[in-house]
Amino acid sequence: MDSEMLKVLVDSYESRIRILKSDLDRANESLALMHTQRCCLSHGGHEFVKKGESGCYYEECKHCGTTKDE
C-alpha cells in the first residue's frame, strides 16, 4: 500500500469513528432521560424542593433536577 491509499483508509476509519461516537452520545442522552423518567415515576412523580439564594428561589425535582416555574 502506498501512503496515499493509507491516508484514504485512515480518513475513512476516522469518519466512521466520529459517526459511531455521535450515535453513542445520542444513545447515552436517551438512556439518561429514560433513567430520569423511571426514577421520578418510581418515586410517584417529581418531588420539587426549593433551591436558590436570598430572593432568587426556584423549585427543582430532588430526583432528576427538572425545574418548575413559580
N, CA, C and O atoms as a MOPAC input file, in Angstrom:
PM7 MOZYME 1SCF
protein

 N      0.84200 1    -1.18400 1     0.00000 1
 C      0.00000 1     0.00000 1     0.00000 1
 C      0.88400 1     1.24300 1     0.00000 1
 O      1.88900 1     1.32000 1     0.70700 1
 N      0.48600 1     2.18100 1    -0.79200 1
 C      1.24300 1     3.42900 1    -0.78600 1
 C      0.63100 1     4.39300 1     0.24800 1
 O     -0.44300 1     4.13700 1     0.79400 1
 N      1.32100 1     5.47600 1     0.49500 1
 C      0.91700 1     6.39500 1     1.56300 1
 C     -0.42600 1     7.07400 1     1.27500 1
 O     -1.19300 1     7.33900 1     2.20100 1
 N     -0.71400 1     7.35700 1     0.00400 1
 C     -1.98800 1     7.99000 1    -0.33800 1
 C     -3.16600 1     7.05400 1    -0.03400 1
 O     -4.21000 1     7.49000 1     0.45100 1
 N     -2.98300 1     5.79500 1    -0.32000 1
 C     -4.02000 1     4.80300 1    -0.06600 1
 C     -4.24800 1     4.64000 1     1.44600 1
 O     -5.38400 1     4.50600 1     1.90100 1
 N     -3.16600 1     4.65500 1     2.20300 1
 C     -3.27300 1     4.56400 1     3.66200 1
 C     -3.99800 1     5.78200 1     4.23600 1
 O     -4.80700 1     5.65700 1     5.15500 1
 N     -3.69800 1     6.96200 1     3.68200 1
 C     -4.35400 1     8.18000 1     4.15700 1
 C     -5.85800 1     8.10600 1     3.92700 1
 O     -6.63400 1     8.47900 1     4.80600 1
 N     -6.28100 1     7.63000 1     2.76000 1
 C     -7.70500 1     7.48900 1     2.45800 1
 C     -8.35200 1     6.49700 1     3.42400 1
 O     -9.46100 1     6.72500 1     3.90900 1
 N     -7.66400 1     5.41500 1     3.69300 1
 C     -8.17300 1     4.39900 1     4.60900 1
 C     -8.32200 1     4.95400 1     6.03300 1
 O     -9.33500 1     4.72600 1     6.69500 1
 N     -7.31300 1     5.67500 1     6.48500 1
 C     -7.35200 1     6.27800 1     7.82000 1
 C     -8.48000 1     7.31000 1     7.90600 1
 O     -9.21800 1     7.34700 1     8.89000 1
 N     -8.60800 1     8.14500 1     6.87300 1
 C     -9.69000 1     9.13800 1     6.85900 1
 C    -11.06200 1     8.47200 1     6.93000 1
 O    -11.96200 1     8.95600 1     7.61700 1
 N    -11.21100 1     7.36600 1     6.22000 1
 C    -12.46900 1     6.63200 1     6.22300 1
 C    -12.77900 1     6.08900 1     7.62000 1
 O    -13.90800 1     6.20300 1     8.09700 1
 N    -11.78400 1     5.50600 1     8.26800 1
 C    -11.99200 1     4.97900 1     9.61600 1
 C    -12.25800 1     6.08500 1    10.62800 1
 O    -13.07700 1     5.91700 1    11.53100 1
 N    -11.57000 1     7.21800 1    10.48300 1
 C    -11.80900 1     8.33800 1    11.38500 1
 C    -13.23300 1     8.86100 1    11.23700 1
 O    -13.87300 1     9.22400 1    12.22400 1
 N    -13.72300 1     8.89800 1    10.00700 1
 C    -15.09600 1     9.32700 1     9.75500 1
 C    -16.08200 1     8.36000 1    10.39900 1
 O    -17.05800 1     8.78700 1    11.01600 1
 N    -15.83700 1     7.08500 1    10.26300 1
 C    -16.71000 1     6.08000 1    10.88300 1
 C    -16.69700 1     6.20900 1    12.40700 1
 O    -17.73700 1     6.07700 1    13.05300 1
 N    -15.53300 1     6.46500 1    12.97100 1
 C    -15.40900 1     6.61900 1    14.42800 1
 C    -16.21100 1     7.83000 1    14.89500 1
 O    -16.89200 1     7.75800 1    15.91800 1
 N    -16.14300 1     8.95300 1    14.15400 1
 C    -16.91600 1    10.14800 1    14.52500 1
 C    -18.41600 1     9.85600 1    14.49300 1
 O    -19.15700 1    10.27400 1    15.38400 1
 N    -18.85500 1     9.14000 1    13.46500 1
 C    -20.28100 1     8.80000 1    13.36000 1
 C    -20.70400 1     7.90100 1    14.51600 1
 O    -21.75200 1     8.12100 1    15.12300 1
 N    -19.89300 1     6.88600 1    14.82400 1
 C    -20.21200 1     5.98000 1    15.92200 1
 C    -20.22100 1     6.71500 1    17.25700 1
 O    -21.07200 1     6.44800 1    18.10700 1
 N    -19.28300 1     7.63500 1    17.44800 1
 C    -19.23700 1     8.40900 1    18.69500 1
 C    -20.48600 1     9.27600 1    18.82600 1
 O    -21.05500 1     9.39300 1    19.91200 1
 N    -20.90500 1     9.87600 1    17.72900 1
 C    -22.11600 1    10.69100 1    17.74200 1
 C    -23.33700 1     9.82600 1    18.08500 1
 O    -24.18200 1    10.22800 1    18.88500 1
 N    -23.42200 1     8.65000 1    17.48200 1
 C    -24.52000 1     7.72600 1    17.79100 1
 C    -24.49700 1     7.32200 1    19.26200 1
 O    -25.54100 1     7.25500 1    19.91100 1
 N    -23.31400 1     7.05600 1    19.77900 1
 C    -23.16700 1     6.66600 1    21.17900 1
 C    -23.57300 1     7.80200 1    22.10900 1
 O    -24.24100 1     7.56400 1    23.11500 1
 N    -23.18600 1     9.02000 1    21.79300 1
 C    -23.57400 1    10.18400 1    22.60100 1
 C    -25.09100 1    10.33700 1    22.64700 1
 O    -25.66400 1    10.58000 1    23.70900 1
 N    -25.75000 1    10.19200 1    21.47200 1
 C    -27.21400 1    10.29300 1    21.43700 1
 C    -27.85500 1     9.17800 1    22.25000 1
 O    -28.83200 1     9.41100 1    22.96200 1
 N    -27.31600 1     7.97600 1    22.15100 1
 C    -27.86400 1     6.84900 1    22.92000 1
 C    -27.70200 1     7.08700 1    24.41800 1
 O    -28.60700 1     6.77900 1    25.19400 1
 N    -26.56300 1     7.62900 1    24.83000 1
 C    -26.33300 1     7.91200 1    26.25000 1
 C    -27.29800 1     8.98300 1    26.76800 1
 O    -27.79500 1     8.88300 1    27.89000 1
 N    -27.55900 1    10.00500 1    25.95200 1
 C    -28.50700 1    11.05200 1    26.34700 1
 C    -29.90600 1    10.45800 1    26.50400 1
 O    -30.62500 1    10.77100 1    27.45300 1
 N    -30.27100 1     9.60900 1    25.57300 1
 C    -31.58600 1     8.97000 1    25.63100 1
 C    -31.69700 1     8.07200 1    26.86000 1
 O    -32.72400 1     8.06500 1    27.53900 1
 N    -30.65200 1     7.32600 1    27.13900 1
 C    -30.63700 1     6.44400 1    28.30600 1
 C    -30.73400 1     7.24700 1    29.60000 1
 O    -31.43800 1     6.85200 1    30.52900 1
 N    -30.03100 1     8.36500 1    29.65900 1
 C    -30.08000 1     9.21800 1    30.85200 1
 C    -31.48900 1     9.76800 1    31.05100 1
 O    -31.97900 1     9.83500 1    32.17900 1
 N    -32.13800 1    10.16000 1    29.96000 1
 C    -33.50300 1    10.66700 1    30.05900 1
 C    -34.44400 1     9.56700 1    30.53100 1
 O    -35.29500 1     9.80700 1    31.38700 1
 N    -34.30100 1     8.36900 1    29.98500 1
 C    -35.14900 1     7.25300 1    30.40500 1
 C    -34.93800 1     6.94200 1    31.87900 1
 O    -35.89900 1     6.65800 1    32.59400 1
 N    -33.69300 1     6.99100 1    32.34300 1
 C    -33.40900 1     6.73800 1    33.76100 1
 C    -34.07500 1     7.79600 1    34.63400 1
 O    -34.66700 1     7.48500 1    35.66800 1
 N    -33.96800 1     9.04300 1    34.20400 1
 C    -34.57500 1    10.14700 1    34.94900 1
 C    -36.07900 1     9.95600 1    35.05700 1
 O    -36.65400 1    10.10000 1    36.13600 1
 N    -36.71500 1     9.63000 1    33.93600 1
 C    -38.16800 1     9.44900 1    33.94600 1
 C    -38.55300 1     8.26400 1    34.83500 1
 O    -39.51400 1     8.35000 1    35.60000 1
 N    -37.81700 1     7.17400 1    34.74000 1
 C    -38.11800 1     5.98700 1    35.55000 1
 C    -37.90500 1     6.29000 1    37.03300 1
 O    -38.68600 1     5.85600 1    37.88000 1
 N    -36.85300 1     7.03200 1    37.33800 1
 C    -36.56100 1     7.39400 1    38.72200 1
 C    -37.71800 1     8.19800 1    39.30700 1
 O    -38.18000 1     7.91200 1    40.41200 1
 N    -38.17900 1     9.18800 1    38.57800 1
 C    -39.26500 1    10.02000 1    39.08600 1
 C    -40.55700 1     9.22300 1    39.18300 1
 O    -41.32500 1     9.40200 1    40.12800 1
 N    -40.80600 1     8.34300 1    38.21400 1
 C    -42.01300 1     7.52100 1    38.27000 1
 C    -41.97500 1     6.59100 1    39.46700 1
 O    -43.00000 1     6.36100 1    40.11000 1
 N    -40.80500 1     6.05700 1    39.77000 1
 C    -40.70100 1     5.13800 1    40.90200 1
 C    -40.91100 1     5.86100 1    42.23100 1
 O    -41.22600 1     5.22900 1    43.24000 1
 N    -40.73700 1     7.17500 1    42.23300 1
 C    -40.96600 1     7.95500 1    43.44800 1
 C    -42.33600 1     8.62700 1    43.42200 1
 O    -42.63200 1     9.47300 1    44.26700 1
 N    -43.17100 1     8.25100 1    42.45500 1
 C    -44.51400 1     8.83700 1    42.37500 1
 C    -44.55200 1    10.17000 1    41.66200 1
 O    -45.50900 1    10.92400 1    41.83900 1
 N    -43.57000 1    10.48300 1    40.88100 1
 C    -43.52000 1    11.74900 1    40.14900 1
 C    -42.43100 1    12.65900 1    40.69200 1
 O    -41.69100 1    12.30000 1    41.60700 1
 N    -42.35500 1    13.84200 1    40.10600 1
 C    -41.35400 1    14.81400 1    40.55900 1
 C    -41.64100 1    15.22800 1    41.99500 1
 O    -42.79600 1    15.41300 1    42.37900 1
 N    -40.59900 1    15.37000 1    42.77100 1
 C    -40.71400 1    15.91200 1    44.12400 1
 C    -39.89000 1    17.19700 1    44.15200 1
 O    -38.66400 1    17.16500 1    44.26500 1
 N    -40.58500 1    18.32300 1    44.04700 1
 C    -39.89700 1    19.60300 1    43.95600 1
 C    -39.50900 1    20.13600 1    45.33200 1
 O    -40.27800 1    20.06300 1    46.29000 1
 N    -38.30600 1    20.66800 1    45.39700 1
 C    -37.81000 1    21.31600 1    46.61000 1
 C    -37.30300 1    22.70200 1    46.22100 1
 O    -36.86100 1    22.91800 1    45.09200 1
 N    -37.37100 1    23.63600 1    47.16900 1
 C    -36.89800 1    24.99900 1    46.89900 1
 C    -35.38200 1    25.03800 1    46.91100 1
 O    -34.73300 1    24.45300 1    47.77800 1
 N    -34.83200 1    25.74000 1    45.93200 1
 C    -33.38700 1    25.93900 1    45.83700 1
 C    -33.14100 1    27.41400 1    45.57000 1
 O    -34.06600 1    28.16300 1    45.25400 1
 N    -31.91300 1    27.81400 1    45.69600 1
 C    -31.56100 1    29.18200 1    45.34800 1
 C    -31.03100 1    29.95900 1    46.52700 1
 O    -30.81900 1    29.42600 1    47.61700 1
 N    -30.82200 1    31.24500 1    46.27400 1
 C    -30.29100 1    32.13500 1    47.29800 1
 C    -31.26200 1    33.27700 1    47.52700 1
 O    -32.19600 1    33.47900 1    46.75000 1
 N    -31.04000 1    34.01100 1    48.58100 1
 C    -31.95400 1    35.05900 1    49.03200 1
 C    -32.61000 1    35.83200 1    47.89400 1
 O    -31.94800 1    36.49900 1    47.10000 1
 N    -33.92600 1    35.72000 1    47.84400 1
 C    -34.69900 1    36.46700 1    46.85800 1
 C    -34.75200 1    35.83200 1    45.48100 1
 O    -35.51200 1    36.29300 1    44.62900 1
 N    -33.98400 1    34.80800 1    45.24000 1
 C    -33.94100 1    34.18600 1    43.91300 1
 C    -34.11000 1    32.67700 1    44.07800 1
 O    -33.13900 1    31.92200 1    44.01400 1
 N    -35.34600 1    32.25300 1    44.28800 1
 C    -35.61500 1    30.84600 1    44.52800 1
 C    -36.25200 1    30.20200 1    43.30600 1
 O    -36.89900 1    30.87000 1    42.49900 1
 N    -36.06600 1    28.93100 1    43.18600 1
 C    -36.73100 1    28.14000 1    42.15700 1
 C    -36.96500 1    26.75700 1    42.74200 1
 O    -36.36200 1    26.39300 1    43.75100 1
 N    -37.83100 1    25.99700 1    42.11400 1
 C    -38.10400 1    24.64800 1    42.58200 1
 C    -37.48800 1    23.64700 1    41.61500 1
 O    -37.58600 1    23.78800 1    40.39600 1
 N    -36.85500 1    22.64100 1    42.18700 1
 C    -36.15300 1    21.63200 1    41.39300 1
 C    -36.50200 1    20.24400 1    41.92900 1
 O    -36.57400 1    20.04400 1    43.14200 1
 N    -36.71800 1    19.28900 1    41.02900 1
 C    -37.00500 1    17.92200 1    41.45700 1
 C    -35.75500 1    17.35000 1    42.11200 1
 O    -34.66000 1    17.42900 1    41.55500 1
 N    -35.92500 1    16.77500 1    43.30000 1
 C    -34.75200 1    16.25900 1    44.01200 1
 C    -34.22300 1    14.97200 1    43.39300 1
 O    -33.13300 1    14.52400 1    43.74800 1
 N    -34.97600 1    14.36800 1    42.47200 1
 C    -34.52100 1    13.13400 1    41.83500 1
 C    -33.81000 1    13.37400 1    40.50800 1
 O    -32.77800 1    12.76300 1    40.23000 1
 N    -34.37500 1    14.27800 1    39.67900 1
 C    -33.82400 1    14.40900 1    38.32400 1
 C    -33.32200 1    15.80800 1    37.98800 1
 O    -32.65700 1    15.98800 1    36.96800 1
 N    -33.62300 1    16.80300 1    38.82300 1
 C    -33.13000 1    18.15000 1    38.55500 1
 C    -34.03600 1    18.99100 1    37.67400 1
 O    -33.69700 1    20.13300 1    37.36300 1
 N    -35.19000 1    18.45200 1    37.26000 1
 C    -36.13700 1    19.23300 1    36.47000 1
 C    -36.60600 1    20.41500 1    37.29500 1
 O    -36.90500 1    20.26900 1    38.48000 1
 N    -36.67200 1    21.59200 1    36.67400 1
 C    -37.12300 1    22.77700 1    37.40200 1
 C    -38.54300 1    23.12700 1    37.00000 1
 O    -39.01300 1    22.76100 1    35.92200 1
 N    -39.21400 1    23.84100 1    37.88900 1
 C    -40.56400 1    24.32500 1    37.55300 1
 C    -40.61800 1    25.80600 1    37.86900 1
 O    -40.02100 1    26.28700 1    38.83200 1
 N    -41.36100 1    26.51500 1    37.02000 1
 C    -41.50700 1    27.96300 1    37.21400 1
 C    -42.47400 1    28.23900 1    38.33500 1
 O    -43.44500 1    27.51100 1    38.54100 1
 N    -42.19200 1    29.29700 1    39.05100 1
 C    -43.09200 1    29.66900 1    40.15700 1
 C    -44.14200 1    30.61300 1    39.65300 1
 O    -45.00000 1    31.04900 1    40.42000 1

